[in-house]
Amino acid sequence: MPKSNPFDFFFILRPLILIPSWNFLLIGSYLASRQGGLTPHILMGLLVYTCVMGGVYILNQIMDIETDRMNKKLFLLTGGFVTRRAAYTEMVILWTIAVVVSLWFGRLFLLFIVFSILMGIMYSVPPLKLKGKPILDTLANGMGYGMINFAIGWLLLSPFEPAMFIRFLPYFLSIGAVFINTTVVDIEGDRKAREWTTGVFLGAKVSSLVSTLIMGGAIAAAYIQHDYICLVPAVVSWPLFIYSAAYVLFKDRIHRKMTIASFRLPGLVFTVITALLYPMYFVILIAVLFSMRIYYKRRFGMTYPTLAQG
């Protein structure tokens, strides 16, 4: 068994996919206050949510360890660099820290944190395992990233308002559209693995059409609310959705590169916008990406992340 490295226990949190959850938490805070700036209060909230989502991503890897081994990916667990027992222990520690620190923000904040953890469990663990249930997988992603994530950011700076969920609707729709297209490019592999996703259930043609319509709905909702933070990524990426849908409808096959671009571009634009709202966030992003390049190069002799990799 390979010898563990202390840094393995950080990078098993998958910091690259932590970035979207950071983006949406920060945007939620901005919508609540219309003020940028990474205050100690917001940084503490980011730490809490990093513990939440880091634990969720560890759990997801534990549940998918055999599939990931077959697909030769996410090899910290599959390669034995981190044992399953150590991963479970780290997950529990992270969630305990999140719950304990959340008490400082109040009971309602704690409630949303606990609900976020429960959604992460329901998403990955049988018998519910929402990631393997069509439509519900899309709703879970839209709700988790586009509603709960934003609400946690909102509550860092403003009191709870039921109307805030209407503010989050454009994000719920755009994230749902993006997620559907991620399932489209994985249809073949998911069928072989017997994963019953939205893409597998609806098929490439219907899924691409539905995701395009949902992104159009996100544009309409953002425009009505004068929410340019969501409007810009949605408008910029919508032509890619339209092209991908038209291609699969008329060519009867997926345009893989264009479909991948359709769900990667919104995340990139959201990240840039978030960093413009919070200039110090650029420093965090650069530090994370730079540390990943060093870690993966020295630990595994590979260049990651790159523009060609997710």
ABEGO torsion letter per residue (X at the ends): XBBBBAAAAAAAAGAAAAAAAAAAAAAAAAAAAGBBEBBAAAAAAAAAAAAAAAAAAAAAAAAAAAAAAAAGBGAAAAAGABBAAAAAAAAAAAAAAAAAAAAAAEAAAAAAAAAAAAAAAAAABOAAGAAABBGAAAAAAAAAAAAAAAAAAAAAABBBBAAAAAAAAAAAAAAAAAAAAAAAAAAAAAAAAGBBBAAAAAEAAAAAAAAAAAAAAAAAAAAAAGBAAAAAAAAAAAAAAAAAAAAAAAAGBBBAAAAAAAAAAAAAAAAAAAAAABAAAAAAAAAAAAAAAAAAAAAAGBBOBBAABX
